[in-house]
């Protein structure tokens, strides 16, 4: 079936289902197996030579996970997807598939704290330099690109500040330099709120732990390949050149537009081993079936809670991209469905101590490092997700000592508003 002809809400339910499965099962089976029997020695050799598709070992591929990957690829309109164990694993496998020692990646300043640490510390020890743009203008990215740049990286909506990347402009900068644009689309809610492929991105990474799963029950990451980037421009010999791990096989010649996602699987998963559990892939499949319904409810609840807090006397400021006076409102309207998001930030009047008391006084909203859950979550980034950053890096990332990130869940928003009001009544300013 050509899923490109179907609407998002239909694809999120039907893509990845095997209608020829002998049992007639409506749902996807969970295959809790580590390995698979080969038909004969020649069959095994063909699989290991990548001359025939099939299952070898669950570190590389699993039928449950394959169904999940097919569904996500269909939602984004990509040539293929690769499920991994976490969003951080998705970024690591993507970057190491593109860059080697001595190469560099140009990245946005508005990054999730875990991504920032991976970029600034772990990848640096591997000899891959991450150059952080001084601001979010296209010129800031362009000024850092040189002959050893292998990708431009940005979050479609920054975590936690909700700064919206100018996807179309960044894609032009990357393509003019002959490198792919990699977009972390975690805040894009599995492609429902935002699909960076529509605006020129070449590769998408997504923390499936968040909106794709939607219920805080499984860890996972996903890499999606648009299939549009030309890997034959001389900058990527690991894709368009003899592969040392496969007897000189040229991935671009063998797999065409799917060369990058195959590279991530046969090298990234093989060597780094960040494979997902089949059961977690099953939970992701279930989560995807209600993705659009959940996100619509959360987006509307987010708007109502932001409007309410904006009027509260104990709230210093509310940063919500759906407000017309927000500096990123125009970009949000361009790139994000409904012109809003499911996350916003607030700063309370008072001190770090009164901010902590507010968080600890909440009864329904949970104090966790999570977004995209069915439960409303309040996070203090400076003491959690961005704790390892220096003061200057926190300032550059837009994280202040009293900033709170709010991810609205599936509860009745009136109950959440009452919970916030009750917690605010317990602090003195």
C-alpha positions in Angstrom: 0.0 0.0 0.0 1.2 3.5 -0.8 0.9 5.2 2.5 1.9 8.6 1.0 -1.6 8.8 -0.3 -3.1 8.5 3.2 -3.5 11.1 5.9 -1.3 11.2 9.0 -4.0 9.8 11.3 -4.5 6.8 9.0 -0.8 6.1 8.7 -0.2 6.2 12.4 -2.6 3.2 12.7 -2.1 1.1 9.6 1.6 1.5 8.6 3.7 -1.4 9.6 0.9 -4.0 9.9 1.4 -7.2 8.0 -1.9 -8.0 6.4 -0.5 -11.3 5.1 0.4 -12.6 8.6 -1.0 -16.2 8.9 -2.7 -15.8 12.2 -4.8 -12.8 11.0 -3.8 -10.9 14.1 -5.0 -7.3 14.3 -1.9 -6.3 16.4 1.8 -6.7 15.9 3.4 -9.8 17.6 6.2 -9.4 20.1 9.2 -11.5 19.0 11.3 -12.0 22.2 14.2 -13.6 20.4 17.9 -12.9 20.3 18.7 -14.9 17.2 17.2 -16.5 14.1 17.6 -19.8 12.3 19.2 -19.7 8.9 17.9 -21.8 6.0 21.4 -23.0 5.1 25.0 -21.8 5.1 24.5 -20.0 1.8 21.5 -18.1 3.2 23.5 -17.1 6.2 26.4 -15.9 4.0 24.1 -13.8 1.9 22.6 -12.1 5.0 26.1 -11.3 6.4 27.2 -10.0 3.0 24.2 -7.7 2.9 23.2 -9.2 -0.5 19.9 -10.4 0.9 17.6 -8.8 3.5 16.6 -10.7 6.5 17.0 -11.3 10.3 20.4 -12.2 11.7 20.4 -11.1 15.3 18.1 -8.8 17.3 20.9 -6.3 17.8 20.5 -5.5 14.1 16.9 -6.3 13.4 13.7 -7.8 14.9 10.3 -8.3 13.3 8.5 -6.3 16.0 11.0 -3.5 15.7 10.9 -3.6 11.9 7.1 -3.0 11.9 7.6 0.0 14.2 10.4 1.4 12.0 8.1 1.1 9.0 5.3 3.0 10.7 7.6 5.9 11.7 9.2 6.1 8.3 5.6 6.3 6.8 4.6 9.1 9.2 7.6 11.1 8.2 7.6 10.2 4.5 11.2 8.8 4.8 12.9 6.1 2.8 13.6 4.2 6.0 13.9 4.4 9.8 16.1 2.8 12.5 14.9 2.2 16.0 17.5 2.5 18.8 17.6 2.3 22.5 17.2 6.1 23.3 17.2 9.5 21.8 20.8 10.0 22.8 21.7 6.8 21.0 20.0 8.1 17.9 22.2 11.2 17.9 25.4 9.3 18.6 24.8 6.8 15.8 23.9 9.5 13.4 26.9 11.7 14.1 29.4 8.8 14.1 27.9 7.6 10.8 28.7 11.0 9.3 31.9 12.2 10.9 35.3 10.8 11.8 38.2 12.0 13.8 39.2 15.5 12.6 35.7 16.3 11.2 33.3 18.7 12.7 29.5 19.2 13.1 28.0 22.7 13.3 25.1 22.8 15.8 22.5 25.2 17.3 23.1 26.8 20.7 19.6 25.7 21.8 20.2 22.1 22.7 18.9 19.6 25.3 21.5 19.3 28.1 22.2 15.7 27.4 22.9 16.5 23.7 25.1 19.4 24.8 27.2 17.1 27.0 27.5 14.4 24.3 28.6 17.0 21.8 31.0 19.0 24.0 32.6 16.0 25.9 32.1 12.5 24.6 32.3 13.3 20.9 35.3 15.6 21.5 37.2 12.6 23.0 36.5 10.7 19.8 38.1 13.5 17.8 34.8 15.0 16.4 34.5 18.7 17.0 31.1 20.2 17.7 30.9 23.9 16.8 28.1 25.7 18.6 26.6 28.7 16.6 26.7 32.0 18.5 23.1 32.7 17.6 20.3 31.1 15.6 20.7 33.1 12.3 21.6 31.2 9.2 24.8 33.3 9.0 25.9 32.1 12.4 25.8 28.5 11.2 27.4 29.4 7.8 30.4 31.1 9.4 31.5 27.9 11.2 31.4 25.6 8.2 34.6 24.5 6.6 35.9 21.7 4.4 35.8 19.2 7.4 32.2 20.0 8.3 30.0 16.9 7.9 26.6 18.0 9.1 24.5 20.9 10.4 22.5 20.0 13.5 19.5 21.8 15.1 16.5 21.0 17.3 13.2 21.9 15.5 12.1 23.4 18.8 14.9 23.8 21.4 14.7 22.1 24.8 13.8 23.7 27.1 13.5 27.2 25.7 11.2 26.3 22.8 13.3 28.4 20.5 12.2 27.4 17.0 14.8 26.8 14.3 14.4 28.3 10.9 14.4 24.9 9.3 14.2 26.1 5.7 17.0 28.6 6.1 19.3 26.1 7.9 18.7 23.5 5.3 19.8 25.9 2.6 23.0 26.7 4.5 23.8 23.0 4.9 23.1 22.1 1.3 25.1 24.9 -0.1 28.1 23.4 1.8 27.3 19.9 0.5 26.4 18.5 4.0 23.1 17.1 5.4 20.9 18.9 7.8 20.1 16.8 10.8 17.0 17.8 12.8 16.2 16.6 16.3 12.4 16.6 16.1 11.5 15.5 19.6 9.3 18.5 20.2 7.7 17.9 16.8 5.8 15.0 18.3 6.7 12.2 15.9 6.1 14.4 12.9 2.5 15.4 13.7 3.3 18.9 14.9 6.3 19.4 12.7 7.9 17.4 9.9 11.4 18.9 9.1 11.5 16.9 5.9 8.9 19.3 4.5 11.4 22.1 4.9 14.6 20.5 3.6 16.0 18.4 6.5 17.8 15.3 5.4 17.9 13.2 8.6 15.6 13.3 11.6 16.4 12.0 15.1 13.7 11.7 17.7 13.5 10.7 21.3 10.6 8.1 21.0 10.5 8.0 24.8 8.4 11.2 24.6 5.4 11.7 22.4 5.8 8.6 20.2 5.4 6.4 23.3 3.3 9.0 25.0 2.8 7.2 28.4 6.3 7.2 30.0 6.5 3.4 29.7 9.5 2.8 27.4 12.8 4.2 26.3 13.7 4.6 22.7 15.1 6.7 19.9 14.5 6.7 16.2 16.5 7.8 13.1 14.7 8.6 9.9 16.3 9.1 6.5 14.6 11.2 3.9 16.5 9.5 1.1 17.1 12.8 -0.6 20.7 13.7 0.2 23.4 13.0 -2.4 26.0 11.0 -0.7 28.2 10.9 -3.8 29.7 14.4 -3.5 33.0 13.2 -2.2 32.6 14.1 1.4 31.3 10.8 2.7 33.6 7.9 1.6 32.2 5.8 4.5 28.9 5.7 2.5 30.1 6.2 -1.1 33.3 4.2 -1.0 34.6 0.8 -0.1 33.4 -0.4 3.3 36.2 -2.1 5.3 33.6 -4.0 7.4 31.9 -5.5 4.3 34.7 -6.5 1.9 34.7 -3.2 0.0 31.0 -3.0 -0.5 29.9 0.5 -1.6 26.7 1.3 0.4 25.5 4.0 -1.9 25.8 1.8 -5.0 24.2 -1.2 -3.2 21.3 0.6 -1.4 20.8 3.8 -3.3 18.7 6.4 -1.5 18.6 4.2 1.6 22.4 4.1 1.9 22.6 6.3 5.1 20.0 4.4 7.1 21.6 1.1 6.1 24.9 2.5 7.3 23.4 3.4 10.6 22.1 -0.2 11.0 24.9 -2.3 9.7 27.7 -0.3 11.3 26.1 1.8 14.1 23.9 -0.9 15.6 26.5 -3.7 14.9 29.3 -1.8 16.6 27.7 0.4 19.2 24.9 -2.1 20.1 22.3 0.4 21.1 19.4 -1.8 20.0 15.8 -1.5 21.4 13.9 -4.2 23.2 11.2 -5.8 21.0 8.7 -5.2 23.9 9.6 -1.5 23.9 9.1 -1.4 20.1 5.7 -2.9 20.7 4.8 -0.2 23.2 5.9 2.4 20.7 3.6 0.9 18.1 0.7 1.2 20.5 1.6 4.7 21.4 1.7 5.8 17.8 -1.9 4.8 17.2 -3.2 7.6 19.4 -0.4 10.1 18.7 -2.5 12.8 16.9 -5.3 12.6 19.4 -3.0 13.0 22.4 -1.1 15.8 20.8 -4.2 17.8 19.9 -5.5 17.5 23.5 -2.1 18.5 25.0 -1.6 21.4 22.6 -5.0 22.9 23.6 -4.4 22.3 27.3 -0.9 23.9 27.0 -2.5 27.0 25.5 -5.1 27.3 28.3 -2.6 26.7 31.1 -0.1 29.2 29.6 -2.9 31.9 29.3 -3.9 31.3 32.9 -0.4 31.5 34.3 0.3 34.6 32.3 -2.3 36.5 34.3 -1.1 35.2 37.7 0.4 37.8 40.0 3.2 35.4 41.2 4.3 34.5 37.7 7.1 36.7 36.3 6.9 35.6 32.7 5.5 32.9 30.5 7.3 31.9 27.3 4.8 30.1 25.0 5.3 30.1 21.3 1.6 30.3 20.7 1.5 33.9 22.0 1.6 36.4 19.2 4.2 38.5 21.0 6.6 35.5 21.4 9.8 36.1 19.4 9.4 32.7 17.7 5.7 32.9 17.0 6.1 33.5 13.3 8.4 30.6 12.8 6.1 28.4 14.9 3.1 29.3 12.7 5.3 28.4 9.7 6.7 25.1 10.8 4.4 23.7 13.6 0.8 22.5 13.1 -1.7 24.5 15.2 0.9 27.2 15.6 1.8 26.1 19.1 3.5 23.4 21.2 2.9 21.0 24.1 5.6 22.5 26.2 6.2 26.0 27.5 8.4 27.7 30.2 7.6 30.0 33.1 9.6 32.0 35.5 8.1 32.7 38.9 8.6 35.8 41.0 10.8 35.2 43.9 13.9 33.1 44.3 15.3 29.6 43.5 14.1 28.6 47.0 10.5 29.7 46.3 10.6 28.1 42.9 11.6 24.8 44.5 8.8 25.1 47.1 6.3 25.6 44.3 7.4 22.5 42.5 7.3 20.5 45.7 3.8 21.7 46.4 2.3 20.3 43.2 0.1 17.3 43.8 -1.0 16.2 40.3 1.9 17.5 38.1 4.9 15.3 38.5 8.5 16.5 39.2 10.4 14.5 36.6 12.8 14.9 33.7 10.2 14.0 31.1 8.1 15.5 28.4 5.4 14.1 26.1 3.9 12.0 28.9 0.2 11.5 29.7 1.1 13.0 33.1 1.7 16.7 33.3 5.4 17.2 34.2 7.2 20.2 35.7 11.0 20.3 35.4 13.6 22.7 36.8 16.3 22.5 34.0 19.1 24.3 35.9 19.1 21.5 38.6 18.3 18.6 36.3 18.5 18.3 32.5 21.1 21.1 32.2 22.9 20.7 35.6 26.2 19.8 34.0 26.4 23.0 31.9 28.6 26.0 33.0 27.0 29.3 33.9 27.9 30.8 30.5 26.6 27.7 28.6 23.3 27.9 30.6 23.0 31.6 29.7 23.6 30.8 26.0 21.0 28.0 26.1 18.5 30.4 27.7 18.3 28.5 31.0 17.9 30.8 34.0 18.0 29.7 37.7 14.3 30.0 38.2 13.1 28.7 34.8 10.5 25.9 34.8 9.7 23.7 31.8 6.1 22.5 31.7 5.0 19.6 29.6 1.2 19.3 29.8 -0.4 15.8 29.9 -3.8 14.3 29.2 -5.6 15.3 32.4 -8.5 17.7 32.4 -6.7 21.0 32.2 -9.0 22.6 34.8 -7.6 20.1 37.4 -4.1 21.0 36.4 -4.9 24.8 36.6 -6.2 24.2 40.1 -3.1 22.2 41.1 -0.9 25.1 39.9 -3.0 27.7 41.7 -2.8 25.7 44.9 1.0 25.3 44.7 1.4 29.1 43.9 -0.7 30.0 47.0 1.9 28.2 49.2 4.8 30.4 48.2 5.7 33.9 49.4 7.2 36.5 47.1 
